[in-house]
Amino acid sequence: MKKLDATLKEAPVQKTTFKGREYWLKRDDLINHYFNGNKARKFQYFLEKDLSQYTTVASYGGNQSNAMYSLSAFAKIKGLKFDYYVKPISKWLKENPVGNFKAALEMGMNYIELNDYEDFFQRMSKPEKTFHELGKDTLLIRQGGAEKEAEYGVKILADEINSFAKEKGIKDLSVFIQSGTGTTAVFLQKHLNHKVYTTPNIGDSEYLRKQFSLLVEDEKLHPTILESPKKYQFGKLYPEFYNIWKEINEETGIEFELLYDPVTLIVMNEYQKNLKGEIMYIHSGGTFGNESMINRYNRFFKK
Ligand SMILES: *Cc1c(COP(=O)(O)O)cnc(C)c1O
């Protein structure tokens, strides 16, 4: 295992081409080996903060979540216990851990399976978290890191892109980023001098708009949402997802992520015809989760 290191490096920007168009690629996947991409941005505030009043960091969500893995490394660096609440996990996964789940276990994650996960989720998702049932020794980080504190690190991402565009003399820049909870996209648009486009992965545009409003009230500061022509269900497998992922990996020589990237890439490739200026795509990391996704796609294509 690589040495645990909490240093966040500045993410380089490189020029790439994909399907005949040039793009600037912001390599947020290179920020840090353990917290890469938008999880590094979202947890930067907590990484830099003195958390000695806590013994434990707690979160909840999917059992292959990128956030789960980043938080397991985060807890280890901070010397905290990591409690992660999940729906009951299959016997198969317990006996054959892969991907983010395996990596998080190796970091010392303690997972707690809940039969009434939905109730727990509802209780934890309420805004007032200072009095939550986990106790005051526990720092709660909501699913996917959808926290106001995420703004701190995402603003640094926006500042980096603003400076980049200024240095290069780029006036008309459209920035594409994936959305799960929408936390990264909304804080990015709030601080960026350029237009942000994003695609919902979890839920639809309406869900995403609500998420934006929870974090940034002023709708003028929200990103532009572009939906894919076809409806997709989060976490499900689609041949066109795998195909575009494979194509961009081969064309750029860079490994993209298989859960969030495909829809945004499909939409960007469609929409770029309408855009005259320059385009930047943000690689938000998370390629650690590819192992389990590739296993799933292999089984999927065999059938
Ligand atoms: C977590 C994650 C997202 C979703 O980010 P939100 O801030 O929740 O919208 C997108 N892409 C990748 C690669 C991720 O790991």
Ligand as a Chemical Component Dictionary entry (heavy atoms), coordinates in Angstrom:
data_LIG
# 
_chem_comp.id                   LIG 
_chem_comp.type                 NON-POLYMER 
_chem_comp.pdbx_formal_charge   0 
_chem_comp.three_letter_code    LIG 
# 
loop_
_chem_comp_atom.comp_id 
_chem_comp_atom.atom_id 
_chem_comp_atom.alt_atom_id 
_chem_comp_atom.type_symbol 
_chem_comp_atom.charge 
_chem_comp_atom.model_Cartn_x 
_chem_comp_atom.model_Cartn_y 
_chem_comp_atom.model_Cartn_z 
_chem_comp_atom.pdbx_ordinal 
LIG C1 C1 C 0 -18.981 11.292 -6.009  1  
LIG C2 C2 C 0 -18.771 11.481 -7.463  2  
LIG C3 C3 C 0 -19.620 12.313 -8.220  3  
LIG C4 C4 C 0 -20.824 13.000 -7.625  4  
LIG O1 O1 O 0 -20.491 14.204 -6.984  5  
LIG P1 P1 P 0 -21.610 15.114 -6.302  6  
LIG O2 O2 O 0 -20.869 16.217 -5.656  7  
LIG O3 O3 O 0 -22.304 14.250 -5.297  8  
LIG O4 O4 O 0 -22.532 15.572 -7.364  9  
LIG C5 C5 C 0 -19.325 12.472 -9.566  10 
LIG N1 N1 N 0 -18.286 11.846 -10.150 11 
LIG C6 C6 C 0 -17.460 11.029 -9.447  12 
LIG C7 C7 C 0 -16.353 10.350 -10.148 13 
LIG C8 C8 C 0 -17.680 10.830 -8.084  14 
LIG O5 O5 O 0 -16.874 10.025 -7.392  15 
# 
loop_
_chem_comp_bond.comp_id 
_chem_comp_bond.atom_id_1 
_chem_comp_bond.atom_id_2 
_chem_comp_bond.value_order 
_chem_comp_bond.pdbx_ordinal 
LIG C1 C2 SING 1  
LIG C2 C3 SING 2  
LIG C2 C8 DOUB 3  
LIG C3 C4 SING 4  
LIG C3 C5 DOUB 5  
LIG C4 O1 SING 6  
LIG O1 P1 SING 7  
LIG P1 O2 DOUB 8  
LIG P1 O3 SING 9  
LIG P1 O4 SING 10 
LIG C5 N1 SING 11 
LIG N1 C6 DOUB 12 
LIG C6 C7 SING 13 
LIG C6 C8 SING 14 
LIG C8 O5 SING 15 
# 
